[in-house]
Amino acid sequence: METQRTNKPRPQPGNVNGIHLETLNATVQAIDEDPGLGACKFRASNTWIDGNQNKTTVTGFYGARQEIAHQQTFELLADEPPILAGNDQGANPVEHLLNALAACVTTSIVAHAAVRGIHIDELESELEGDIDLRGFLGLDEDVPKGFTDIRVNFKVKTDVRNLDRLKRLATYSPVFNTITQGANVDIQVERK
């Protein structure tokens, strides 16, 4: 049974879940025919402001064998709450990680569902992660320094038969895969 959309614009021809399928399918086909087009480099620049406060700037990325500028510069402010000697002027870095996970899994579900003709009327999520600060603070070397568990709970308004399919589509998320499978991270520190 198809559910009715509420408080959303009427779908446009060729759009499912707000995804312009002609554009997405053309991108998929181009990368399928020339896999080198799929190699991307996403970038972020960070500047320390003061105390625990810092700002990340995102202006563009490399994809489809070219530099692509965003239509605007994005700035992401990070800070810590007062209990961690911050001024609470932005989400802290692990909250940014939860945001990245939520946003990426949501995007993956919605886009992959659109390609498969799965209509979603509403989708929201709540995330919660467990960290023991003794690891981060260097108080106990046996305690992990990052999240040990993250729980993601989605609520979706769609046909009930789509629920298991949508859960499987979540695994296409690059951020989900980076967190669960790991990535090589090389840190260099040099004098300015």
C-alpha positions as CSV (number, residue, x, y, z in Angstrom):
1,M,0.0,0.0,0.0
2,E,1.4,3.4,-1.0
3,T,1.5,6.0,1.7
4,Q,0.5,9.7,1.0
5,R,3.1,12.4,1.1
6,T,2.6,15.2,3.6
7,N,4.1,18.6,3.7
8,K,6.3,17.9,0.7
9,P,6.3,19.1,-2.9
10,R,4.6,16.8,-5.3
11,P,7.1,14.5,-7.0
12,Q,8.3,15.6,-10.4
13,P,8.4,13.2,-13.3
14,G,11.7,11.3,-13.2
15,N,12.1,11.9,-9.5
16,V,11.8,9.3,-6.7
17,N,12.4,10.4,-3.1
18,G,13.6,13.8,-4.5
19,I,16.4,12.1,-6.5
20,H,16.6,13.1,-10.1
21,L,17.0,9.6,-11.6
22,E,18.1,10.7,-15.0
23,T,21.1,12.5,-13.5
24,L,21.9,9.7,-11.1
25,N,21.5,6.9,-13.8
26,A,23.7,8.9,-16.2
27,T,26.4,9.1,-13.6
28,V,26.2,5.4,-12.8
29,Q,26.3,4.5,-16.4
30,A,29.3,6.7,-17.1
31,I,31.3,5.2,-14.2
32,D,30.3,1.7,-15.2
33,E,31.6,2.4,-18.7
34,D,34.8,4.2,-17.5
35,P,35.6,3.2,-13.9
36,G,38.3,5.8,-13.7
37,L,35.6,8.4,-13.5
38,G,34.6,7.0,-10.1
39,A,38.0,7.9,-8.4
40,C,37.3,10.9,-6.1
41,K,39.3,12.9,-3.5
42,F,37.2,14.8,-1.0
43,R,39.0,17.5,1.0
44,A,38.6,19.6,4.1
45,S,40.9,22.3,5.6
46,N,40.9,22.9,9.4
47,T,42.1,25.8,11.4
48,W,42.4,26.0,15.1
49,I,40.7,29.1,16.5
50,D,41.3,29.0,20.3
51,G,41.0,26.5,23.1
52,N,39.1,23.5,21.8
53,Q,37.5,25.5,19.0
54,N,38.4,24.9,15.4
55,K,36.8,25.4,12.0
56,T,36.8,23.1,9.0
57,T,36.3,24.6,5.5
58,V,35.1,22.6,2.5
59,T,35.3,24.3,-0.9
60,G,35.4,21.5,-3.5
61,F,36.6,18.0,-4.4
62,Y,38.1,16.0,-7.2
63,G,35.9,13.7,-9.2
64,A,35.2,12.7,-12.8
65,R,38.9,13.5,-13.5
66,Q,38.4,17.2,-12.7
67,E,38.3,19.7,-9.8
68,I,34.8,20.5,-8.9
69,A,34.0,23.6,-6.8
70,H,31.0,23.6,-4.5
71,Q,28.4,26.3,-5.2
72,Q,29.4,27.8,-1.8
73,T,32.0,27.4,0.9
74,F,30.9,25.2,3.8
75,E,32.2,25.9,7.3
76,L,31.8,23.4,10.2
77,L,32.6,24.7,13.6
78,A,33.8,22.3,16.3
79,D,34.2,22.8,20.0
80,E,33.8,20.9,23.3
81,P,31.3,21.3,26.1
82,P,32.4,23.2,29.2
83,I,33.0,20.0,31.1
84,L,35.8,19.2,28.6
85,A,37.2,22.8,28.8
86,G,35.4,24.0,25.8
87,N,33.0,26.9,25.1
88,D,30.2,24.8,23.5
89,Q,30.3,26.9,20.3
90,G,29.9,23.9,18.0
91,A,29.2,20.2,18.0
92,N,32.3,18.2,19.2
93,P,34.2,16.1,16.8
94,V,32.6,12.8,17.8
95,E,29.2,14.4,17.3
96,H,30.3,15.5,13.9
97,L,31.2,11.8,13.2
98,L,27.7,10.8,14.2
99,N,26.4,13.5,11.9
100,A,28.5,12.2,9.0
101,L,27.3,8.7,9.7
102,A,23.6,9.7,9.8
103,A,23.8,11.9,6.7
104,C,25.7,9.3,4.7
105,V,23.5,6.4,5.6
106,T,20.4,8.5,5.0
107,T,21.7,9.6,1.6
108,S,22.7,6.0,0.7
109,I,19.3,4.6,1.7
110,V,17.3,7.3,-0.2
111,A,19.4,7.2,-3.4
112,H,19.6,3.5,-3.6
113,A,15.9,3.2,-2.8
114,A,15.1,5.7,-5.6
115,V,17.0,3.6,-8.2
116,R,15.1,0.5,-7.1
117,G,11.7,2.3,-7.2
118,I,11.2,2.2,-3.4
119,H,9.3,5.2,-2.3
120,I,10.0,6.8,1.0
121,D,7.7,9.4,2.5
122,E,9.6,10.2,5.6
123,L,13.0,9.1,7.1
124,E,14.6,10.2,10.3
125,S,17.3,8.7,12.6
126,E,18.7,9.0,16.0
127,L,22.3,8.0,16.8
128,E,24.0,7.3,20.0
129,G,27.6,6.3,20.6
130,D,29.6,5.0,23.6
131,I,33.0,6.5,24.5
132,D,34.9,6.1,27.7
133,L,36.9,9.3,28.2
134,R,39.6,7.5,30.1
135,G,41.0,6.4,26.7
136,F,41.0,9.9,25.2
137,L,42.4,11.5,28.3
138,G,45.2,9.0,28.4
139,L,44.2,7.7,31.9
140,D,44.1,4.1,30.9
141,E,45.9,2.6,27.9
142,D,43.6,-0.4,27.8
143,V,40.5,1.7,27.2
144,P,39.7,2.5,23.5
145,K,40.1,6.1,22.6
146,G,37.1,6.3,20.3
147,F,33.6,4.9,20.0
148,T,33.2,1.3,21.0
149,D,29.5,1.0,20.0
150,I,27.2,3.2,17.8
151,R,23.5,2.6,17.6
152,V,21.5,4.0,14.7
153,N,17.8,3.9,14.8
154,F,15.8,4.8,11.7
155,K,12.1,5.5,11.5
156,V,10.7,5.4,8.0
157,K,7.3,6.0,6.5
158,T,7.1,3.6,3.6
159,D,5.4,0.3,2.8
160,V,6.2,-2.3,5.5
161,R,7.7,-4.7,2.9
162,N,10.5,-2.2,2.2
163,L,12.0,-2.2,5.7
164,D,14.4,-5.1,5.3
165,R,15.4,-3.8,1.8
166,L,16.1,-0.3,3.2
167,K,18.3,-1.8,6.0
168,R,20.4,-3.6,3.5
169,L,20.8,-0.4,1.4
170,A,22.3,1.3,4.4
171,T,25.4,-0.8,3.9
172,Y,26.3,1.1,0.7
173,S,27.2,4.2,2.9
174,P,30.9,5.2,2.5
175,V,31.0,6.5,6.1
176,F,29.4,3.4,7.5
177,N,32.0,1.3,5.6
178,T,34.8,3.5,6.7
179,I,33.8,3.2,10.4
180,T,33.1,-0.5,10.3
181,Q,36.0,-1.6,8.0
182,G,38.6,1.1,8.8
183,A,40.7,3.3,6.6
184,N,44.4,4.0,6.4
185,V,45.1,7.4,7.9
186,D,48.5,9.0,7.5
187,I,49.2,12.0,9.8
188,Q,52.1,14.3,9.0
189,V,53.1,17.2,11.3
190,E,55.5,19.9,9.9
191,R,56.7,23.3,11.0
192,K,54.8,26.2,9.5
